Amino acid sequence: MLEAAAAAFVASGVEAPVRDIAARAGVGVGTIYRHFPARSDLIIAVYRHQVESLAEAGPDLLKTSAGPYAALGRWIDLFVDFLVTKHGLAAVLKSENAGFETLHTYFLDRLVPICTELLEAAATAGEIRSDLQAYQLMRGVGNLCIGAESDPRYDARRLVELLIKGLRTDSTDRTEHRSGNRN
């Protein structure tokens, strides 16, 4: 149900009709309401599920990627996916619902340590500069993603790609330039 709700939110925003979510999930509307009595309960559950998926991806990417910089780049791609698919969530998060107030803290508590781990691994490997904090990077990426959903001419992914390339160390850039292996 959470995956179906997430897909509906991407397609139609967080105000997607519950009947559409139920149809995507292959369940009845009553099933959705039994698990999530209020729309806010469903939105919070989807958000938490996606944060957890993103948090779990970090260590997996470090194990399976060609190197820490590649893992960081892939994780940032997933982070961008997470950010740009939150149609209408910002407005909902500013609501008076107490459940929404804790989501931002939860988001930071779960994801800043993962981003820190990725940054530190890449810096230790000498692949990126070491003078950037995870919160700064995540905030910068988040700011680049603002407006991506409302202006088709705006390419947030391209700007984030340039930001991540800018983290490379001078020695990495020179080595890639000499080998003709520019990313």
C-alpha positions as CSV (number, residue, x, y, z in Angstrom):
1,M,0.0,0.0,0.0
2,L,2.8,2.4,0.8
3,E,4.4,1.9,-2.6
4,A,1.1,2.4,-4.3
5,A,0.5,5.6,-2.3
6,A,3.9,6.9,-3.1
7,A,3.3,6.3,-6.8
8,A,-0.1,8.1,-6.6
9,F,1.6,11.0,-4.8
10,V,4.2,11.3,-7.5
11,A,1.5,11.3,-10.2
12,S,-1.1,13.5,-8.5
13,G,0.4,15.0,-5.4
14,V,-0.4,14.2,-1.8
15,E,-4.1,15.0,-2.4
16,A,-4.4,11.9,-4.7
17,P,-7.8,10.3,-4.3
18,V,-7.8,7.3,-1.9
19,R,-9.7,5.3,-4.5
20,D,-6.7,5.7,-6.9
21,I,-4.3,4.6,-4.2
22,A,-6.5,1.6,-3.4
23,A,-6.7,0.7,-7.1
24,R,-2.9,0.9,-7.5
25,A,-2.5,-1.3,-4.4
26,G,-5.1,-3.8,-5.5
27,V,-7.1,-3.4,-2.3
28,G,-10.4,-1.8,-1.4
29,V,-10.8,1.8,-0.1
30,G,-11.8,0.4,3.3
31,T,-8.5,-1.4,3.6
32,I,-6.6,1.8,3.1
33,Y,-8.8,3.6,5.8
34,R,-8.4,0.6,8.2
35,H,-4.6,1.0,8.1
36,F,-4.6,4.8,7.7
37,P,-7.7,6.4,9.2
38,A,-6.6,9.9,8.2
39,R,-4.9,11.1,5.0
40,S,-2.1,12.5,7.2
41,D,-1.5,9.0,8.6
42,L,-0.9,7.7,5.1
43,I,1.3,10.6,4.1
44,I,3.5,10.2,7.2
45,A,3.8,6.4,6.7
46,V,4.8,6.9,3.0
47,Y,7.3,9.6,4.0
48,R,8.9,7.5,6.7
49,H,9.0,4.4,4.5
50,Q,10.8,6.4,1.8
51,V,13.3,7.9,4.3
52,E,14.0,4.4,5.6
53,S,14.6,3.2,2.1
54,L,17.0,6.0,1.4
55,A,18.8,5.4,4.7
56,E,19.2,1.7,4.0
57,A,20.6,2.5,0.5
58,G,23.7,4.4,1.8
59,P,25.6,1.5,3.3
60,D,24.5,-0.9,0.5
61,L,25.8,1.6,-2.1
62,L,29.2,1.8,-0.3
63,K,29.5,-2.0,-0.5
64,T,28.4,-2.4,-4.1
65,S,29.6,0.8,-5.9
66,A,32.9,1.2,-7.7
67,G,34.1,3.5,-5.0
68,P,32.9,5.9,-2.3
69,Y,32.4,8.8,-4.7
70,A,30.3,6.7,-7.0
71,A,28.3,5.6,-4.0
72,L,27.8,9.2,-2.9
73,G,26.7,10.2,-6.4
74,R,24.2,7.4,-6.6
75,W,22.8,8.1,-3.1
76,I,22.4,11.8,-4.0
77,D,20.5,10.7,-7.2
78,L,18.2,8.7,-4.9
79,F,17.9,11.7,-2.6
80,V,17.0,13.9,-5.5
81,D,14.3,11.4,-6.5
82,F,13.0,11.6,-3.0
83,L,12.9,15.4,-3.0
84,V,11.4,16.1,-6.4
85,T,8.6,13.6,-6.0
86,K,7.1,15.3,-2.9
87,H,4.4,17.2,-4.8
88,G,2.4,19.3,-2.3
89,L,4.2,17.8,0.7
90,A,5.8,21.1,1.8
91,A,2.4,22.7,2.1
92,V,1.1,19.8,4.1
93,L,4.1,19.7,6.3
94,K,3.4,23.3,7.4
95,S,-0.1,22.3,8.6
96,E,-1.0,22.2,12.2
97,N,-1.0,18.4,12.4
98,A,1.4,17.4,15.2
99,G,2.5,14.3,13.3
100,F,4.0,16.4,10.6
101,E,6.1,18.4,13.0
102,T,8.3,15.5,13.8
103,L,8.9,14.4,10.2
104,H,11.6,17.0,9.4
105,T,13.5,16.0,12.6
106,Y,13.1,12.3,11.7
107,F,14.4,13.0,8.2
108,L,17.5,14.8,9.5
109,D,18.1,12.2,12.2
110,R,18.0,9.3,9.7
111,L,19.7,10.8,6.6
112,V,22.4,13.2,7.9
113,P,24.4,10.4,9.4
114,I,24.1,8.3,6.2
115,C,25.3,11.3,4.1
116,T,28.1,11.9,6.6
117,E,29.2,8.3,6.2
118,L,29.3,8.6,2.4
119,L,31.1,12.0,2.5
120,E,33.7,10.7,5.0
121,A,34.3,7.5,2.9
122,A,34.8,9.5,-0.3
123,A,37.1,12.1,1.5
124,T,39.1,9.3,3.2
125,A,39.6,7.8,-0.3
126,G,40.9,11.1,-1.5
127,E,38.1,11.4,-4.0
128,I,36.4,14.5,-2.7
129,R,37.3,17.5,-0.7
130,S,36.8,17.1,3.0
131,D,35.5,20.5,4.1
132,L,31.8,19.9,3.5
133,Q,29.3,18.8,6.1
134,A,26.4,16.5,5.2
135,Y,23.7,18.9,6.3
136,Q,25.2,21.6,4.1
137,L,25.3,19.2,1.1
138,M,21.7,18.0,1.7
139,R,20.4,21.5,2.1
140,G,22.2,22.6,-1.1
141,V,20.7,19.7,-3.0
142,G,17.3,20.4,-1.5
143,N,17.5,24.0,-2.5
144,L,18.4,23.1,-6.1
145,C,15.4,20.8,-6.2
146,I,12.9,23.6,-5.3
147,G,10.7,24.4,-8.2
148,A,11.7,21.4,-10.3
149,E,8.1,20.1,-10.3
150,S,6.6,23.4,-11.5
151,D,9.0,24.5,-14.3
152,P,9.8,21.9,-17.0
153,R,12.6,24.1,-18.2
154,Y,14.4,23.8,-14.9
155,D,16.8,20.8,-14.7
156,A,17.5,20.3,-11.0
157,R,19.3,17.0,-11.7
158,R,21.8,18.7,-14.0
159,L,22.5,21.3,-11.3
160,V,22.9,18.7,-8.6
161,E,25.2,16.8,-10.9
162,L,27.4,19.9,-11.3
163,L,27.4,20.3,-7.5
164,I,28.5,16.8,-6.9
165,K,31.3,17.0,-9.5
166,G,32.4,20.2,-7.7
167,L,33.2,18.1,-4.6
168,R,36.0,16.3,-6.5
169,T,39.5,17.1,-5.2
170,D,42.0,18.9,-7.5
171,S,44.2,15.8,-7.7
172,T,41.2,13.7,-8.8
173,D,40.3,16.3,-11.4
174,R,43.9,16.4,-12.7
175,T,44.2,12.6,-12.8
176,E,40.9,12.3,-14.7
177,H,42.0,15.0,-17.1
178,R,45.3,13.4,-17.8
179,S,43.7,10.0,-18.4
180,G,40.9,11.5,-20.6
181,N,38.4,10.1,-18.2
182,R,36.2,13.2,-17.5
183,N,32.9,12.5,-15.8
